[in-house]
Amino acid sequence: MKKNTPNLAASAALALMVALLLAGCASGPTVAELDALTDRIVKASFRTQGIANVERVTATDETNRACSEADASGQRLDEKKAKAIEEANFKSIQWPSDGKFVGDWRQGEAIAQNGRGLTWTDDAKMANGGNCYNCHQMDKKEISYGTIGPSLYNFGKLRGVTDVNSPEAKAMLEYTWGKVWNAKAYNACSNMPRAGHMGILTEEQVRHVVGLLLDPKSPVNQ
């Protein structure tokens, strides 16, 4: 019978972190030192398996880096930096290639209620879910939903979208698409995944989720 053996590299990194914390208890380690130690622990503890690549855990961009540093320091990102991050992320939004913002709300509901995808047991050929239910309420009939994000019930109705094809709906269509595609374009350190930007959802899937949120016939707007 094979015994479980400790990950020595991870243990050593943890021991080093504890020693650093104890040695510098008066002022504490710098963000850079904590980042370096965290990177070592992650690389020592995670491995690539199936479609789950360890680089997805270790890789970061300027947006995540800046927000993580602000969070670690206990201070909010300064307004100028936040605005620059939002502008950069807004420029990265890919708008509908065919100009069509709204898809089938029924498919959007299935995507929103699906939390599968991107784990080592998942098939790369299968579409990912949006996992929206894990943070938002979308339907009054739901008895289980997350509260990290605001309720999306009546999302379109509260914003006056009664006809998705009307000129008046254009601004809300663009905002909703952009928010789903890359939430950090509107809130630099948003906890919402950048579904389109990070390749979690395809363009077609984003279109269906927008339909779920804005189509007057969707259960979201009943």
C-alpha positions in Angstrom: 0.0 0.0 0.0 1.4 3.3 -1.1 1.8 5.9 1.7 1.2 9.6 1.3 4.4 11.5 1.4 4.6 15.2 2.2 5.6 17.7 -0.5 9.0 18.7 0.8 9.4 21.7 -1.5 6.0 23.1 -0.4 6.9 22.4 3.3 10.2 24.1 3.0 8.5 27.2 1.4 5.9 27.3 4.2 8.6 27.0 6.8 10.5 29.9 5.1 7.3 32.0 5.2 6.8 31.3 8.9 10.4 32.2 9.6 10.1 35.4 7.6 7.0 36.4 9.4 8.5 35.7 12.8 11.7 37.5 12.0 9.9 40.5 10.7 7.0 40.6 13.1 7.6 44.3 13.8 7.1 45.5 10.3 6.0 42.3 8.4 7.3 41.0 5.1 6.9 43.2 2.0 4.3 42.4 -0.7 7.1 41.4 -3.1 8.5 38.9 -0.5 5.0 37.4 0.1 4.4 37.2 -3.6 7.7 35.4 -4.2 7.0 32.9 -1.4 3.4 32.3 -2.6 4.7 31.7 -6.1 7.1 29.1 -4.7 4.4 27.3 -2.7 2.0 27.2 -5.6 4.6 25.9 -8.0 5.6 23.2 -5.5 2.0 22.2 -4.6 0.2 22.2 -8.0 0.8 20.2 -11.1 -0.6 20.1 -14.6 -3.1 17.3 -15.0 -5.6 16.9 -17.9 -6.7 20.3 -19.2 -5.9 22.0 -15.8 -2.5 23.7 -16.4 -0.5 24.9 -13.5 0.2 28.1 -15.4 -3.4 29.1 -15.0 -2.7 29.3 -11.2 0.7 31.0 -11.4 0.2 33.3 -14.4 -1.1 36.8 -13.7 -1.5 40.1 -15.6 -1.1 43.7 -14.4 -4.8 43.9 -13.5 -4.7 41.0 -11.1 -1.3 41.9 -9.8 -2.2 45.5 -8.9 -5.5 44.4 -7.2 -3.7 41.6 -5.3 -1.1 44.0 -4.0 -3.7 46.5 -2.9 -5.6 43.8 -1.2 -2.5 42.5 0.6 -1.6 46.0 1.8 -5.1 46.5 3.1 -5.5 49.7 1.0 -7.8 50.3 -1.9 -6.3 50.8 -5.3 -5.8 54.6 -5.9 -8.3 56.2 -8.3 -5.8 57.0 -11.0 -4.5 53.4 -11.2 -8.0 52.0 -11.0 -9.1 54.2 -13.9 -6.1 53.1 -16.0 -6.9 49.4 -15.4 -10.5 49.9 -16.3 -9.6 51.7 -19.5 -7.1 49.0 -20.5 -9.7 46.2 -19.9 -12.4 48.1 -21.7 -10.2 48.3 -24.8 -9.8 44.5 -24.6 -13.6 43.8 -24.9 -14.4 41.9 -28.1 -17.8 43.0 -29.2 -20.2 40.7 -31.1 -18.6 39.9 -34.4 -22.0 39.9 -36.1 -23.4 42.8 -34.2 -25.9 40.6 -32.4 -25.9 41.0 -28.6 -28.9 38.9 -27.6 -29.1 35.1 -27.9 -31.4 32.5 -26.6 -32.2 33.0 -22.9 -33.0 29.3 -22.5 -29.4 28.4 -23.5 -28.2 31.3 -21.3 -30.0 29.9 -18.3 -28.4 26.5 -18.8 -25.0 28.2 -19.1 -25.6 30.3 -16.0 -26.6 27.2 -13.9 -23.7 25.2 -15.1 -20.6 25.2 -12.9 -18.5 22.7 -14.8 -15.4 23.3 -16.9 -11.6 23.9 -16.7 -10.9 21.2 -14.1 -8.7 18.2 -14.8 -11.6 15.9 -15.0 -13.4 17.9 -17.6 -13.2 17.3 -21.4 -11.6 20.2 -23.3 -14.1 19.6 -26.1 -17.1 20.4 -23.9 -18.3 23.9 -23.4 -17.7 25.5 -20.0 -20.4 26.7 -17.7 -20.8 30.3 -16.6 -21.2 29.3 -12.9 -23.3 32.5 -12.5 -25.6 30.9 -9.8 -22.6 30.6 -7.5 -22.6 34.4 -7.0 -26.0 35.7 -8.1 -29.7 35.1 -7.7 -31.4 35.1 -11.1 -34.8 33.7 -10.5 -37.3 34.1 -7.6 -37.9 30.3 -7.7 -34.3 29.6 -6.9 -33.7 28.3 -3.4 -29.9 28.1 -3.5 -27.6 30.8 -4.9 -24.5 32.7 -4.0 -24.5 36.2 -2.6 -21.0 37.4 -3.4 -22.6 39.3 -6.3 -25.8 41.3 -6.3 -29.1 39.7 -7.2 -29.8 39.7 -11.0 -33.5 39.2 -10.6 -35.4 41.7 -12.8 -32.0 42.8 -14.3 -33.4 44.0 -17.6 -36.8 45.0 -16.2 -35.4 47.4 -13.6 -33.3 49.0 -16.3 -36.3 49.6 -18.6 -35.4 47.1 -21.3 -38.8 46.1 -22.7 -37.6 45.5 -26.2 -34.0 44.4 -26.9 -34.3 45.5 -30.5 -35.2 49.1 -29.6 -32.7 51.9 -30.0 -33.2 52.8 -26.3 -31.8 49.3 -25.3 -28.5 49.8 -27.1 -26.6 51.3 -24.2 -27.7 48.6 -21.8 -27.0 45.8 -24.4 -23.4 47.1 -24.7 -22.9 47.5 -20.9 -24.3 44.0 -20.2 -22.1 42.4 -22.9 -19.1 44.3 -21.7 -19.7 43.4 -18.1 -20.0 39.7 -18.9 -17.0 39.7 -21.2 -14.7 41.6 -18.9 -16.1 42.9 -15.6 -12.8 44.7 -14.7 -13.5 47.2 -17.5 -16.1 48.7 -15.2 -14.7 47.9 -11.8 -10.9 47.4 -11.7 -10.8 44.9 -8.9 -14.2 43.2 -9.4 -14.4 39.7 -8.1 -16.4 38.7 -11.2 -14.5 36.4 -13.6 -13.6 37.9 -16.9 -15.7 35.3 -18.7 -15.0 36.3 -22.3 -11.6 37.9 -21.8 -10.2 34.8 -20.1 -11.8 32.3 -22.6 -14.1 30.8 -20.0 -17.1 31.5 -22.3 -17.3 31.8 -26.0 -18.8 34.7 -27.9 -21.9 32.6 -28.6 -22.2 31.7 -24.9 -21.9 35.4 -23.8 -24.6 36.2 -26.3 -26.9 33.7 -24.6 -26.1 34.9 -21.1 -26.9 38.5 -22.2 -30.2 37.1 -23.5 -30.9 35.6 -20.1 -30.3 38.9 -18.4 -32.2 41.2 -20.8 -34.8 39.3 -22.8 -38.2 40.3 -21.4 -39.4 36.7 -21.8 -36.5 35.4 -19.6 -37.4 34.2 -16.1 -34.9 36.8 -14.8 -37.3 39.5 -15.9 -40.6 38.0 -14.8 
